[in-house]
Amino acid sequence: MNDQTQILERATAAFLGLALGDALGATTEFMTPGEIRSKHKVHRKIIGGGWLGLKAGQVTDDTEMSLALARALVQRQGWSLPQIADNFVAWMRGKPIDIGSTVRKGLRMYMTSGCLEVPLNEWDAGNGAVMRMAPVALVTLGDSELLQQCALQQARLTHHHVLSDAACITVGKMVQTAICGCDRFELHALTRELTSQYPNFRFNKYQGQASGYVVDTLQTVFHYIFSSASFEECLIGVVNQGGDADTTGAIAGMIAGAFYGLDALPRSWLKRLDGQVRKEIEEITPRLLSLSPLARNL
């Protein structure tokens, strides 16, 4: 397998991993670990249900917003923040099954004022911008400065907080580094960069909090990425913490998918995943990579 084929497979695994984590985690969203154990023992199958009453394999706003962003990049053949914002608004107007309050507020501000950046807000430290990072990581692959610039632009359409910003950049770097075939130590080094600057994110004494607060989210994701030995084990660990399980699952899925690769994604989960979502991800991923600096330099 040549490098280009391997990069495409890992990139596809990152995007599919996001959708799988979303679909798996939606079942246990807003549950406590005790409630999950009581109802499912260990939740390990894509079965739908949850507070949203989903069909098995159905995804939520995590995957839907990521695809809306990805479509904007392909439509414009490159980065276009206005197109991303327009696609998000069209998605919101389509009455999605779920939408975060911070996202809704940011998009309404864009609709009324045309402003592409919400003001700095100490209450915007949610995980709603991080969950959309997979297509950003793919289209900027090969240029770390571009990754940082695009990560912050897309984040601040709805979330403007220093911890959200830092989380978006770190997750983007982790996805890119994993796509390029890193080892576990290189991946861990990126978390140390983050925690040295923002000690809140330290996860060596994991407390088991998996809320929508971006610090809780990343602590959960990092804990299971580095204490598990496979994509499946990582995702099962994450979503059985409950809380904001669809989003923790989506973020863990994009990093672990890129790290472990396409063959590591459970076939039973892929078969369950919404067919249209899977097809679109598989078709759009190579198109995103073709727009990346890495592709242009090959």
C-alpha positions as a Markdown table, in Angstrom:
| # | Residue | x | y | z |
|---|---|---|---|---|
| 1 | Met | 0.0 | 0.0 | 0.0 |
| 2 | Asn | 1.5 | 3.4 | -1.0 |
| 3 | Asp | 1.5 | 6.5 | 1.1 |
| 4 | Gln | -1.3 | 8.1 | -0.8 |
| 5 | Thr | -3.6 | 5.1 | -0.5 |
| 6 | Gln | -2.8 | 4.8 | 3.3 |
| 7 | Ile | -3.6 | 8.5 | 3.8 |
| 8 | Leu | -6.9 | 8.2 | 2.0 |
| 9 | Glu | -7.8 | 5.2 | 4.0 |
| 10 | Arg | -6.9 | 6.8 | 7.3 |
| 11 | Ala | -8.7 | 10.0 | 6.3 |
| 12 | Thr | -11.9 | 8.0 | 5.4 |
| 13 | Ala | -11.6 | 6.2 | 8.7 |
| 14 | Ala | -11.4 | 9.5 | 10.6 |
| 15 | Phe | -14.6 | 10.8 | 9.0 |
| 16 | Leu | -16.4 | 7.5 | 9.3 |
| 17 | Gly | -15.2 | 7.2 | 12.8 |
| 18 | Leu | -16.8 | 10.5 | 13.7 |
| 19 | Ala | -20.2 | 9.2 | 12.3 |
| 20 | Leu | -19.8 | 5.8 | 14.1 |
| 21 | Gly | -19.0 | 7.5 | 17.4 |
| 22 | Asp | -22.0 | 9.8 | 16.9 |
| 23 | Ala | -24.4 | 7.0 | 16.1 |
| 24 | Leu | -23.1 | 4.8 | 18.9 |
| 25 | Gly | -23.1 | 7.5 | 21.5 |
| 26 | Ala | -26.5 | 9.0 | 20.7 |
| 27 | Thr | -28.1 | 6.0 | 22.5 |
| 28 | Thr | -26.4 | 6.9 | 25.9 |
| 29 | Glu | -26.4 | 10.7 | 25.6 |
| 30 | Phe | -27.5 | 12.4 | 28.9 |
| 31 | Met | -27.4 | 9.1 | 30.8 |
| 32 | Thr | -25.1 | 8.4 | 33.8 |
| 33 | Pro | -22.7 | 5.4 | 33.7 |
| 34 | Gly | -24.9 | 3.7 | 36.3 |
| 35 | Glu | -28.0 | 4.2 | 34.2 |
| 36 | Ile | -26.2 | 2.8 | 31.2 |
| 37 | Arg | -25.0 | -0.3 | 33.1 |
| 38 | Ser | -28.6 | -0.9 | 34.4 |
| 39 | Lys | -30.1 | -0.7 | 31.0 |
| 40 | His | -27.4 | -2.1 | 28.6 |
| 41 | Lys | -24.8 | -3.7 | 30.9 |
| 42 | Val | -22.1 | -2.5 | 28.4 |
| 43 | His | -23.4 | -0.4 | 25.5 |
| 44 | Arg | -21.5 | -1.8 | 22.4 |
| 45 | Lys | -24.0 | -1.9 | 19.5 |
| 46 | Ile | -25.5 | 0.7 | 17.2 |
| 47 | Ile | -29.1 | 0.4 | 18.2 |
| 48 | Gly | -30.5 | 3.9 | 18.0 |
| 49 | Gly | -33.1 | 5.0 | 20.6 |
| 50 | Gly | -31.8 | 7.4 | 23.3 |
| 51 | Trp | -33.5 | 10.6 | 24.3 |
| 52 | Leu | -33.9 | 11.6 | 20.6 |
| 53 | Gly | -35.6 | 8.3 | 19.7 |
| 54 | Leu | -33.2 | 7.6 | 16.8 |
| 55 | Lys | -33.3 | 4.8 | 14.3 |
| 56 | Ala | -30.3 | 2.4 | 14.5 |
| 57 | Gly | -27.5 | 4.0 | 12.6 |
| 58 | Gln | -29.0 | 7.5 | 12.5 |
| 59 | Val | -26.6 | 10.4 | 13.2 |
| 60 | Thr | -27.0 | 13.7 | 15.0 |
| 61 | Asp | -25.8 | 17.3 | 14.6 |
| 62 | Asp | -22.1 | 16.2 | 15.0 |
| 63 | Thr | -22.1 | 14.4 | 11.7 |
| 64 | Glu | -24.6 | 16.6 | 10.0 |
| 65 | Met | -22.7 | 19.8 | 10.6 |
| 66 | Ser | -19.4 | 18.1 | 9.6 |
| 67 | Leu | -21.0 | 17.1 | 6.3 |
| 68 | Ala | -22.5 | 20.6 | 5.8 |
| 69 | Leu | -19.0 | 22.0 | 6.3 |
| 70 | Ala | -17.4 | 19.4 | 4.0 |
| 71 | Arg | -20.0 | 20.2 | 1.2 |
| 72 | Ala | -19.1 | 23.9 | 1.5 |
| 73 | Leu | -15.5 | 23.2 | 0.8 |
| 74 | Val | -16.2 | 21.0 | -2.2 |
| 75 | Gln | -18.8 | 23.5 | -3.5 |
| 76 | Arg | -16.2 | 26.3 | -3.4 |
| 77 | Gln | -13.2 | 24.1 | -4.2 |
| 78 | Gly | -11.5 | 25.5 | -1.1 |
| 79 | Trp | -12.0 | 27.4 | 2.1 |
| 80 | Ser | -15.0 | 29.7 | 2.1 |
| 81 | Leu | -16.3 | 30.8 | 5.5 |
| 82 | Pro | -19.5 | 32.5 | 4.1 |
| 83 | Gln | -20.4 | 29.2 | 2.3 |
| 84 | Ile | -19.8 | 27.2 | 5.5 |
| 85 | Ala | -22.1 | 29.7 | 7.4 |
| 86 | Asp | -24.7 | 29.5 | 4.6 |
| 87 | Asn | -24.6 | 25.7 | 4.7 |
| 88 | Phe | -25.0 | 25.7 | 8.5 |
| 89 | Val | -28.0 | 28.0 | 8.2 |
| 90 | Ala | -29.6 | 25.8 | 5.5 |
| 91 | Trp | -29.1 | 22.8 | 7.8 |
| 92 | Met | -30.7 | 24.6 | 10.8 |
| 93 | Arg | -33.6 | 25.7 | 8.6 |
| 94 | Gly | -34.1 | 22.1 | 7.7 |
| 95 | Lys | -35.2 | 21.4 | 11.3 |
| 96 | Pro | -32.4 | 19.0 | 12.4 |
| 97 | Ile | -33.2 | 16.4 | 15.0 |
| 98 | Asp | -30.8 | 18.1 | 17.4 |
| 99 | Ile | -29.0 | 21.5 | 17.6 |
| 100 | Gly | -27.0 | 23.0 | 20.4 |
| 101 | Ser | -28.1 | 26.3 | 21.9 |
| 102 | Thr | -24.8 | 28.0 | 21.3 |
| 103 | Val | -24.8 | 26.9 | 17.7 |
| 104 | Arg | -28.3 | 28.1 | 17.2 |
| 105 | Lys | -27.5 | 31.5 | 18.8 |
| 106 | Gly | -24.3 | 31.9 | 16.6 |
| 107 | Leu | -26.1 | 31.0 | 13.4 |
| 108 | Arg | -29.0 | 33.4 | 14.2 |
| 109 | Met | -26.5 | 36.2 | 14.7 |
| 110 | Tyr | -25.0 | 35.5 | 11.3 |
| 111 | Met | -28.5 | 35.5 | 9.7 |
| 112 | Thr | -29.4 | 38.8 | 11.2 |
| 113 | Ser | -26.1 | 40.7 | 10.9 |
| 114 | Gly | -23.9 | 38.7 | 8.4 |
| 115 | Cys | -21.2 | 38.6 | 11.1 |
| 116 | Leu | -18.9 | 35.6 | 10.6 |
| 117 | Glu | -17.5 | 35.7 | 14.2 |
| 118 | Val | -19.4 | 35.7 | 17.4 |
| 119 | Pro | -18.0 | 37.9 | 20.2 |
| 120 | Leu | -15.7 | 36.4 | 22.8 |
| 121 | Asn | -17.9 | 34.8 | 25.4 |
| 122 | Glu | -16.8 | 33.1 | 28.6 |
| 123 | Trp | -19.8 | 30.8 | 28.5 |
| 124 | Asp | -19.0 | 29.4 | 25.0 |
| 125 | Ala | -16.6 | 26.7 | 26.2 |
| 126 | Gly | -18.8 | 23.9 | 24.8 |
| 127 | Asn | -17.6 | 21.2 | 22.5 |
| 128 | Gly | -19.8 | 22.1 | 19.5 |
| 129 | Ala | -17.0 | 23.5 | 17.4 |
| 130 | Val | -14.6 | 20.6 | 18.0 |
| 131 | Met | -17.1 | 18.0 | 16.8 |
| 132 | Arg | -16.9 | 19.6 | 13.3 |
| 133 | Met | -13.1 | 19.3 | 12.9 |
| 134 | Ala | -12.7 | 16.3 | 10.7 |
| 135 | Pro | -13.3 | 18.0 | 7.3 |
| 136 | Val | -11.1 | 21.0 | 8.5 |
| 137 | Ala | -8.3 | 18.6 | 9.3 |
| 138 | Leu | -8.6 | 16.9 | 5.9 |
| 139 | Val | -8.7 | 20.0 | 3.7 |
| 140 | Thr | -5.8 | 21.6 | 5.5 |
| 141 | Leu | -3.6 | 18.5 | 5.6 |
| 142 | Gly | 0.0 | 19.4 | 5.0 |
| 143 | Asp | -0.1 | 23.0 | 6.4 |
| 144 | Ser | -0.3 | 23.5 | 10.2 |
| 145 | Glu | -0.7 | 27.2 | 10.0 |
| 146 | Leu | -3.7 | 26.8 | 7.6 |
| 147 | Leu | -5.2 | 24.2 | 10.0 |
| 148 | Gln | -5.0 | 26.7 | 12.9 |
| 149 | Gln | -6.5 | 29.5 | 10.8 |
| 150 | Cys | -9.4 | 27.5 | 9.5 |
| 151 | Ala | -10.0 | 25.8 | 12.8 |
| 152 | Leu | -10.5 | 29.1 | 14.5 |
| 153 | Gln | -12.6 | 30.6 | 11.7 |
| 154 | Gln | -15.1 | 27.7 | 11.7 |
| 155 | Ala | -15.2 | 27.5 | 15.5 |
| 156 | Arg | -15.9 | 31.2 | 16.0 |
| 157 | Leu | -19.0 | 31.1 | 13.7 |
| 158 | Thr | -20.7 | 29.7 | 16.9 |
| 159 | His | -18.2 | 29.4 | 19.7 |
| 160 | His | -15.6 | 32.0 | 20.8 |
| 161 | His | -13.7 | 30.9 | 23.8 |
| 162 | Val | -10.0 | 30.3 | 24.4 |
| 163 | Leu | -10.5 | 26.7 | 25.5 |
| 164 | Ser | -12.8 | 25.9 | 22.5 |
| 165 | Asp | -10.1 | 27.4 | 20.2 |
| 166 | Ala | -7.3 | 25.4 | 21.8 |
| 167 | Ala | -9.4 | 22.2 | 21.7 |
| 168 | Cys | -10.2 | 22.6 | 18.0 |
| 169 | Ile | -6.6 | 23.1 | 17.0 |
| 170 | Thr | -5.3 | 20.2 | 19.1 |
| 171 | Val | -8.0 | 17.7 | 17.8 |
| 172 | Gly | -7.2 | 18.9 | 14.2 |
| 173 | Lys | -3.5 | 18.3 | 14.8 |
| 174 | Met | -4.2 | 14.9 | 16.3 |
| 175 | Val | -6.3 | 13.8 | 13.3 |
| 176 | Gln | -3.7 | 15.0 | 10.8 |
| 177 | Thr | -0.8 | 13.5 | 12.6 |
| 178 | Ala | -2.6 | 10.1 | 12.9 |
| 179 | Ile | -3.6 | 10.2 | 9.2 |
| 180 | Cys | 0.1 | 10.6 | 8.3 |
| 181 | Gly | 0.9 | 7.4 | 10.3 |
| 182 | Cys | 2.1 | 8.5 | 13.7 |
| 183 | Asp | 2.7 | 6.3 | 16.8 |
| 184 | Arg | 1.0 | 6.6 | 20.1 |
| 185 | Phe | 3.9 | 8.7 | 21.6 |
| 186 | Glu | 3.6 | 11.4 | 18.9 |
| 187 | Leu | -0.2 | 11.5 | 19.5 |
| 188 | His | 0.4 | 11.9 | 23.2 |
| 189 | Ala | 2.9 | 14.7 | 22.7 |
| 190 | Leu | 0.1 | 16.8 | 21.2 |
| 191 | Thr | -2.0 | 16.4 | 24.3 |
| 192 | Arg | 1.1 | 17.5 | 26.4 |
| 193 | Glu | 1.4 | 20.6 | 24.3 |
| 194 | Leu | -2.2 | 21.4 | 25.1 |
| 195 | Thr | -2.0 | 20.7 | 28.8 |
| 196 | Ser | 1.2 | 22.7 | 29.2 |
| 197 | Gln | -0.6 | 25.8 | 27.9 |
| 198 | Tyr | -4.0 | 25.0 | 29.4 |
| 199 | Pro | -3.6 | 22.7 | 32.5 |
| 200 | Asn | -7.4 | 22.4 | 32.8 |
| 201 | Phe | -7.2 | 19.7 | 30.1 |
| 202 | Arg | -5.0 | 17.4 | 32.1 |
| 203 | Phe | -6.4 | 13.9 | 32.1 |
| 204 | Asn | -3.9 | 11.8 | 34.1 |
| 205 | Lys | -6.3 | 11.6 | 37.0 |
| 206 | Tyr | -9.5 | 11.2 | 35.0 |
| 207 | Gln | -12.5 | 12.1 | 37.0 |
| 208 | Gly | -15.2 | 10.5 | 34.7 |
| 209 | Gln | -16.9 | 13.7 | 33.7 |
| 210 | Ala | -18.2 | 13.6 | 30.1 |
| 211 | Ser | -20.4 | 16.7 | 29.9 |
| 212 | Gly | -20.6 | 19.2 | 26.9 |
| 213 | Tyr | -18.0 | 21.4 | 28.6 |
| 214 | Val | -15.0 | 21.1 | 26.2 |
| 215 | Val | -12.6 | 20.3 | 29.0 |
| 216 | Asp | -14.7 | 17.3 | 30.2 |
| 217 | Thr | -15.1 | 16.2 | 26.6 |
| 218 | Leu | -11.4 | 16.1 | 25.8 |
| 219 | Gln | -10.4 | 14.6 | 29.1 |
| 220 | Thr | -12.8 | 11.7 | 28.4 |
| 221 | Val | -11.6 | 11.4 | 24.8 |
| 222 | Phe | -7.9 | 11.5 | 25.7 |
| 223 | His | -8.3 | 9.1 | 28.6 |
| 224 | Tyr | -9.9 | 6.4 | 26.5 |
| 225 | Ile | -7.6 | 6.9 | 23.4 |
| 226 | Phe | -4.6 | 6.3 | 25.6 |
| 227 | Ser | -6.0 | 3.6 | 27.9 |
| 228 | Ser | -7.4 | 1.4 | 25.1 |
| 229 | Ala | -5.9 | -0.8 | 22.4 |
| 230 | Ser | -8.4 | -0.6 | 19.5 |
| 231 | Phe | -10.9 | 1.7 | 17.8 |
| 232 | Glu | -13.8 | -0.4 | 19.2 |
| 233 | Glu | -12.5 | -0.5 | 22.8 |
| 234 | Cys | -11.9 | 3.2 | 22.8 |
| 235 | Leu | -15.3 | 4.1 | 21.5 |
| 236 | Ile | -17.1 | 1.7 | 23.8 |
| 237 | Gly | -15.3 | 3.2 | 26.8 |
| 238 | Val | -16.1 | 6.7 | 25.8 |
| 239 | Val | -19.9 | 6.3 | 25.1 |
| 240 | Asn | -20.4 | 4.2 | 28.3 |
| 241 | Gln | -19.4 | 7.4 | 30.3 |
| 242 | Gly | -22.7 | 8.8 | 29.1 |
| 243 | Gly | -23.1 | 12.6 | 29.3 |
| 244 | Asp | -22.6 | 14.2 | 25.9 |
| 245 | Ala | -21.9 | 10.8 | 24.5 |
| 246 | Asp | -22.7 | 11.5 | 20.9 |
| 247 | Thr | -20.1 | 14.3 | 20.8 |
| 248 | Thr | -17.5 | 12.6 | 22.9 |
| 249 | Gly | -18.0 | 9.5 | 20.6 |
| 250 | Ala | -17.7 | 11.6 | 17.5 |
| 251 | Ile | -14.5 | 13.3 | 18.6 |
| 252 | Ala | -12.9 | 10.1 | 19.8 |
| 253 | Gly | -14.0 | 8.4 | 16.6 |
| 254 | Met | -12.3 | 10.9 | 14.3 |
| 255 | Ile | -9.0 | 10.6 | 16.2 |
| 256 | Ala | -9.1 | 6.9 | 16.8 |
| 257 | Gly | -10.3 | 6.2 | 13.2 |
| 258 | Ala | -7.3 | 8.1 | 11.8 |
| 259 | Phe | -5.0 | 6.3 | 14.2 |
| 260 | Tyr | -6.2 | 2.7 | 13.8 |
| 261 | Gly | -7.3 | 3.0 | 10.1 |
| 262 | Leu | -10.1 | 1.7 | 8.0 |
| 263 | Asp | -9.7 | -2.0 | 8.8 |
| 264 | Ala | -10.1 | -1.3 | 12.5 |
| 265 | Leu | -13.7 | 0.0 | 12.1 |
| 266 | Pro | -16.1 | -2.7 | 13.2 |
| 267 | Arg | -18.0 | -4.1 | 10.2 |
| 268 | Ser | -21.1 | -4.6 | 12.2 |
| 269 | Trp | -21.1 | -0.9 | 13.1 |
| 270 | Leu | -20.5 | 0.2 | 9.5 |
| 271 | Lys | -23.4 | -2.0 | 8.3 |
| 272 | Arg | -25.7 | -0.3 | 10.8 |
| 273 | Leu | -24.6 | 3.2 | 9.9 |
| 274 | Asp | -27.1 | 5.2 | 7.8 |
| 275 | Gly | -26.3 | 4.2 | 4.3 |
| 276 | Gln | -26.6 | 7.7 | 2.8 |
| 277 | Val | -24.3 | 9.1 | 5.4 |
| 278 | Arg | -21.7 | 6.4 | 4.8 |
| 279 | Lys | -21.8 | 6.8 | 1.1 |
| 280 | Glu | -21.5 | 10.6 | 1.2 |
| 281 | Ile | -18.5 | 10.4 | 3.6 |
| 282 | Glu | -16.7 | 7.8 | 1.4 |
| 283 | Glu | -17.3 | 10.0 | -1.7 |
| 284 | Ile | -16.5 | 13.4 | -0.2 |
| 285 | Thr | -13.3 | 12.4 | 1.7 |
| 286 | Pro | -11.1 | 12.0 | -1.4 |
| 287 | Arg | -12.5 | 15.3 | -2.7 |
| 288 | Leu | -11.5 | 17.1 | 0.5 |
| 289 | Leu | -8.0 | 15.6 | 0.4 |
| 290 | Ser | -7.6 | 16.7 | -3.3 |
| 291 | Leu | -8.0 | 20.3 | -2.1 |
| 292 | Ser | -5.4 | 20.0 | 0.7 |
| 293 | Pro | -1.9 | 21.5 | 0.6 |
| 294 | Leu | -0.5 | 18.0 | 0.8 |
| 295 | Ala | -2.2 | 16.9 | -2.4 |
| 296 | Arg | -1.0 | 20.1 | -4.2 |
| 297 | Asn | 2.6 | 19.3 | -3.1 |
| 298 | Leu | 2.6 | 15.7 | -4.3 |
